[in-house]
Amino acid sequence: MKILVIRFSSIGDIVLTTPVVRCLKQQLPDAEVHFLTKSSFAGLVSNNPFIDKVHVLEDDLGSVISDLKKEKFDFIADLHHNLRSARVKAALGVKSTAFNKLNIEKWLLVNLKVNRMPAAHIVDRYMQTVASLGVKYDGGGLDYFIPEKYRVHTGEFPESFHKGYYAFVIGAKHTTKRLPDAKIAEIINHINLPVVLLGGKEDQESAEAITAQTGSLVFNACGRYGLNGSASLVQQSKFVITHDTGLMHIAAALRKRIISVWGNTVPEFGMVPFLPYGEGETVIIENKNLSCRPCSKIGYDQCPKGHFKCMTDIDADQIRAQAHRLWNQSDN
């Protein structure tokens, strides 16, 4: 049997598909599992031992479809469920399933604040696409595989970091999912423990603004090591503070203790850190005293109301208390 799994983007969403491919490969050991994604995200799955072949989408979907037809797939699990994945399924003409995006339920929650979202994680909905094959979730959480060449050796970090550090993921795709620089600096100063700032090159300016407001216990790694290097630093950390972003899901895949800070989006969307049974821990930090949350299922460049209280009113002392608890409990 030859199975195609489709998820074009983005970092977190692709990491959240890993239980599907693992369970397919382990529970159907004679099957070939292929994965279709955008070329910019191929690195996320190219090192996954449960995937036999990765197909990449550049700009020309027609060319990709032509190559996919040659594979003669038996089944397609569509974990993206958009027009492009529909074109792929129509062109290949084999049995397929698609996960339910729950767009109506999300609209009701965003616009009317009526919660009809099921008490199910998006991973559970992903897994439903392969249920007809007799494949079930195995309880093993997410997977993320870091190639050895990308592992960061922290021995070159300042001496104050040699006994451990926590990671603070300062970036997020949308501004309303991200704490302001001044608030991040306030939290770091309250915690007063060695911290590595993580993010992409686009977060370097913010990281510099944060380090200017904090002490010598801050190491700015934003944009320095790439995604796999950042994942390596997450793996070696005592715990992680993060927004609702891709590295949050990578941290979950690495079984970390996570303080997850939520702004305009809400955990009810089903995207909280997904941990294996009995491993890791998640602490959810959010401002529940606002009638305007969630204002979007994704995010905005600025607060639609102009006050941004979902992030500016986050209690730094609450995060400090949780951070010290996780630091003291950590065995890393």
C-alpha positions as CSV (number, residue, x, y, z in Angstrom):
1,M,0.0,0.0,0.0
2,K,1.3,3.5,-0.9
3,I,-0.1,6.4,1.1
4,L,0.3,10.2,0.5
5,V,0.0,12.6,3.4
6,I,-0.5,16.3,2.5
7,R,0.4,19.3,4.6
8,F,1.9,22.3,2.7
9,S,2.7,24.5,5.7
10,S,3.6,25.8,8.3
11,I,6.2,24.8,10.9
12,G,3.9,24.0,13.8
13,D,1.2,22.5,11.6
14,I,3.7,20.1,10.0
15,V,5.1,19.1,13.4
16,L,1.6,18.3,14.5
17,T,1.2,15.8,11.6
18,T,4.0,13.6,12.9
19,P,1.8,11.3,15.0
20,V,-0.1,10.4,11.8
21,V,3.0,9.4,9.8
22,R,4.5,7.5,12.7
23,C,1.3,5.6,13.4
24,L,0.8,4.8,9.7
25,K,4.3,3.4,9.4
26,Q,4.3,1.5,12.6
27,Q,0.8,0.1,12.4
28,L,1.0,-0.6,8.6
29,P,4.7,-1.7,8.4
30,D,4.4,-2.8,4.7
31,A,3.0,0.5,3.6
32,E,5.0,3.3,1.9
33,V,4.4,6.7,3.5
34,H,5.0,9.7,1.3
35,F,4.6,13.4,2.3
36,L,3.8,16.4,0.2
37,T,4.7,19.9,1.5
38,K,6.1,23.2,0.3
39,S,9.8,23.2,-0.5
40,S,10.5,25.8,2.3
41,F,9.2,23.3,4.8
42,A,10.7,20.1,3.4
43,G,13.5,20.1,6.0
44,L,11.0,19.5,8.7
45,V,10.1,16.1,7.4
46,S,13.2,15.0,5.4
47,N,14.8,13.5,8.5
48,N,11.7,11.7,9.7
49,P,12.4,8.0,9.6
50,F,8.7,7.2,9.3
51,I,8.5,8.9,5.9
52,D,9.7,7.0,2.9
53,K,9.7,9.9,0.4
54,V,9.1,13.7,0.5
55,H,7.5,15.5,-2.5
56,V,8.0,19.3,-2.6
57,L,5.8,22.0,-4.1
58,E,7.7,24.9,-5.6
59,D,5.4,27.1,-7.6
60,D,4.0,24.7,-10.3
61,L,1.4,22.5,-8.8
62,G,0.8,20.8,-12.2
63,S,4.4,19.6,-12.3
64,V,4.1,18.1,-8.8
65,I,0.8,16.4,-9.7
66,S,2.5,14.9,-12.8
67,D,5.2,13.4,-10.6
68,L,2.7,12.2,-8.0
69,K,0.7,10.3,-10.6
70,K,3.7,8.2,-11.4
71,E,3.7,6.9,-7.8
72,K,0.3,5.2,-8.1
73,F,-0.9,6.0,-4.6
74,D,-3.7,3.9,-2.9
75,F,-4.8,6.4,-0.3
76,I,-4.4,10.2,0.4
77,A,-4.7,11.7,3.9
78,D,-5.3,15.4,3.3
79,L,-4.2,17.3,6.4
80,H,-4.3,20.7,4.8
81,H,-7.7,20.7,3.2
82,N,-7.6,23.6,0.8
83,L,-8.0,24.2,-2.9
84,R,-4.5,23.0,-3.8
85,S,-4.9,19.7,-1.9
86,A,-8.3,19.3,-3.5
87,R,-6.7,19.6,-6.9
88,V,-4.1,16.9,-6.0
89,K,-6.8,14.6,-4.8
90,A,-9.0,15.1,-7.9
91,A,-6.0,14.6,-10.2
92,L,-4.9,11.4,-8.6
93,G,-8.4,10.0,-8.3
94,V,-7.8,7.5,-5.4
95,K,-9.5,7.1,-2.1
96,S,-8.9,10.1,0.2
97,T,-10.0,11.7,3.4
98,A,-9.5,15.3,4.7
99,F,-9.4,16.6,8.2
100,N,-12.3,18.8,9.4
101,K,-11.0,22.4,9.8
102,L,-14.1,23.4,11.8
103,N,-14.3,26.8,10.1
104,I,-17.9,27.4,11.2
105,E,-17.1,26.6,14.8
106,K,-14.1,28.9,14.7
107,W,-16.2,31.7,13.1
108,L,-18.7,31.3,15.9
109,L,-16.0,31.5,18.6
110,V,-14.3,34.5,17.0
111,N,-17.3,36.6,16.0
112,L,-20.1,35.6,18.4
113,K,-17.9,34.2,21.3
114,V,-20.1,31.0,21.1
115,N,-17.9,28.0,21.8
116,R,-18.9,25.0,19.7
117,M,-15.4,23.7,19.4
118,P,-15.0,20.0,20.3
119,A,-12.8,19.1,23.3
120,A,-10.3,17.6,20.9
121,H,-6.8,18.6,19.8
122,I,-6.0,19.1,16.1
123,V,-3.9,16.0,16.3
124,D,-7.0,14.0,17.2
125,R,-8.7,15.4,14.1
126,Y,-5.6,14.6,12.0
127,M,-5.7,11.0,13.2
128,Q,-9.3,10.7,12.1
129,T,-8.2,10.9,8.5
130,V,-6.5,7.5,8.8
131,A,-9.0,5.8,11.0
132,S,-10.5,3.9,8.0
133,L,-7.2,2.2,7.6
134,G,-7.4,0.8,11.1
135,V,-4.7,3.2,12.4
136,K,-5.1,4.7,15.9
137,Y,-3.1,7.2,17.9
138,D,-0.5,5.4,19.9
139,G,0.0,7.9,22.8
140,G,3.5,8.8,21.7
141,G,3.1,12.5,21.2
142,L,4.8,14.5,18.4
143,D,8.2,13.8,16.8
144,Y,11.0,16.1,15.8
145,F,14.3,14.8,14.6
146,I,17.4,17.0,14.9
147,P,20.3,16.0,12.6
148,E,23.5,15.7,14.5
149,K,25.3,18.4,12.5
150,Y,22.8,21.0,13.7
151,R,23.2,20.3,17.4
152,V,24.5,23.4,19.3
153,H,27.3,22.9,21.9
154,T,26.4,25.2,24.8
155,G,29.8,24.9,26.4
156,E,30.8,28.0,24.5
157,F,28.0,30.0,26.2
158,P,28.9,32.3,29.2
159,E,29.8,30.5,32.4
160,S,26.6,31.4,34.1
161,F,24.8,29.2,31.6
162,H,26.8,26.1,32.2
163,K,24.5,24.9,35.0
164,G,21.4,25.3,32.9
165,Y,19.2,27.8,31.2
166,Y,15.6,28.2,30.1
167,A,14.6,29.2,26.6
168,F,12.3,32.1,25.7
169,V,10.8,31.9,22.2
170,I,10.2,35.6,21.6
171,G,8.8,35.5,18.0
172,A,5.4,34.7,16.5
173,K,4.1,35.1,13.0
174,H,1.5,37.7,14.0
175,T,2.1,40.6,16.4
176,T,-1.1,40.0,18.4
177,K,0.2,36.5,19.3
178,R,3.4,38.0,20.7
179,L,4.3,39.7,24.0
180,P,5.7,43.3,23.5
181,D,9.4,43.6,23.9
182,A,9.1,45.6,27.1
183,K,6.8,42.9,28.6
184,I,9.3,40.2,27.7
185,A,12.1,42.2,29.3
186,E,9.9,42.6,32.5
187,I,9.3,38.9,32.7
188,I,13.0,38.0,32.2
189,N,14.0,40.5,34.9
190,H,11.4,39.0,37.3
191,I,12.6,35.5,36.7
192,N,16.3,36.4,37.0
193,L,17.7,33.1,35.7
194,P,19.9,32.4,32.7
195,V,17.8,32.6,29.5
196,V,18.4,32.0,25.8
197,L,16.3,34.1,23.5
198,L,15.0,32.1,20.4
199,G,13.5,33.4,17.2
200,G,14.3,33.9,13.5
201,K,16.3,36.7,11.8
202,E,13.1,38.7,11.8
203,D,13.2,38.8,15.6
204,Q,16.8,40.1,15.9
205,E,15.8,43.7,16.4
206,S,13.3,42.8,19.1
207,A,16.0,40.6,20.8
208,E,18.4,43.5,20.8
209,A,15.7,45.8,22.4
210,I,15.0,43.1,25.0
211,T,18.7,42.5,25.9
212,A,19.2,46.3,26.3
213,Q,16.6,46.2,29.1
214,T,17.9,43.0,30.8
215,G,21.1,41.8,32.5
216,S,24.0,39.6,31.7
217,L,21.9,36.4,32.2
218,V,20.5,36.8,28.7
219,F,22.0,35.1,25.6
220,N,20.6,36.3,22.3
221,A,20.4,33.3,19.9
222,C,17.8,34.8,17.5
223,G,18.7,34.1,13.9
224,R,22.0,32.6,14.8
225,Y,21.5,28.9,14.5
226,G,18.5,28.2,12.2
227,L,15.5,26.2,13.1
228,N,17.3,22.9,13.9
229,G,19.8,24.8,16.0
230,S,17.1,26.5,17.8
231,A,15.4,23.1,18.4
232,S,18.7,21.9,19.8
233,L,18.8,24.8,22.3
234,V,15.2,24.0,23.2
235,Q,16.1,20.4,23.8
236,Q,18.9,21.3,26.1
237,S,16.9,23.9,28.1
238,K,15.4,23.3,31.6
239,F,12.0,24.6,30.3
240,V,10.6,26.8,27.6
241,I,8.5,30.0,27.7
242,T,6.8,30.5,24.3
243,H,4.0,32.1,22.4
244,D,1.5,30.1,20.2
245,T,4.1,29.4,17.5
246,G,6.0,26.7,15.7
247,L,8.8,26.3,18.3
248,M,6.1,25.7,20.9
249,H,5.1,22.5,19.1
250,I,8.8,21.6,18.6
251,A,9.2,22.0,22.3
252,A,6.3,19.6,22.9
253,A,7.8,17.1,20.4
254,L,11.0,17.3,22.5
255,R,9.0,16.5,25.7
256,K,9.8,19.8,27.4
257,R,8.1,21.6,30.2
258,I,6.4,24.5,28.6
259,I,4.9,27.8,29.7
260,S,2.6,28.8,26.9
261,V,1.6,32.4,26.6
262,W,-1.6,33.2,24.6
263,G,-2.7,36.6,23.2
264,N,-5.5,37.0,20.7
265,T,-5.9,33.3,20.0
266,V,-7.2,30.8,22.6
267,P,-6.4,27.2,23.6
268,E,-10.0,26.3,22.7
269,F,-8.9,26.2,19.0
270,G,-7.2,22.9,19.8
271,M,-3.6,23.9,19.3
272,V,-2.1,23.7,22.8
273,P,1.2,21.8,23.2
274,F,0.5,18.1,22.5
275,L,2.6,16.0,24.9
276,P,2.9,12.2,25.2
277,Y,1.1,10.5,28.0
278,G,3.0,11.2,31.3
279,E,5.8,13.3,29.8
280,G,6.5,17.0,29.9
281,E,4.1,19.6,31.3
282,T,2.2,22.6,29.9
283,V,1.3,25.7,31.9
284,I,-1.2,27.9,30.0
285,I,-0.9,31.7,30.6
286,E,-3.7,33.9,29.2
287,N,-5.8,36.9,30.1
288,K,-9.3,35.4,30.5
289,N,-10.9,38.7,31.6
290,L,-11.4,40.1,28.1
291,S,-14.6,39.9,26.1
292,C,-12.8,40.5,22.9
293,R,-10.8,37.3,22.9
294,P,-10.4,35.6,20.5
295,C,-10.4,38.4,18.0
296,S,-9.0,36.1,15.3
297,K,-8.3,32.5,14.6
298,I,-4.8,33.5,13.4
299,G,-3.7,37.0,14.3
300,Y,-3.2,40.6,13.3
301,D,-0.4,43.1,12.9
302,Q,-1.9,45.2,15.7
303,C,-4.7,45.0,18.3
304,P,-8.1,45.7,16.6
305,K,-9.2,47.4,19.8
306,G,-6.0,49.4,20.3
307,H,-5.3,48.4,23.9
308,F,-3.7,44.9,23.4
309,K,-4.6,44.0,27.0
310,C,-4.5,40.3,26.1
311,M,-0.7,40.6,26.3
312,T,0.1,43.8,28.1
313,D,-1.9,42.7,31.2
314,I,-0.2,39.3,31.5
315,D,1.0,38.9,35.1
316,A,4.8,38.7,35.1
317,D,4.8,37.5,38.7
318,Q,2.6,34.5,37.7
319,I,5.1,33.5,35.0
320,R,8.0,34.1,37.4
321,A,6.4,31.7,40.0
322,Q,5.9,29.0,37.4
323,A,9.4,29.5,36.0
324,H,11.0,29.0,39.3
325,R,8.9,25.9,40.1
326,L,9.9,24.3,36.7
327,W,13.5,25.3,37.2
328,N,13.6,23.6,40.6
329,Q,11.9,20.5,39.3
330,S,14.0,20.1,36.2
331,D,16.4,17.2,36.0
332,N,18.2,18.5,32.9
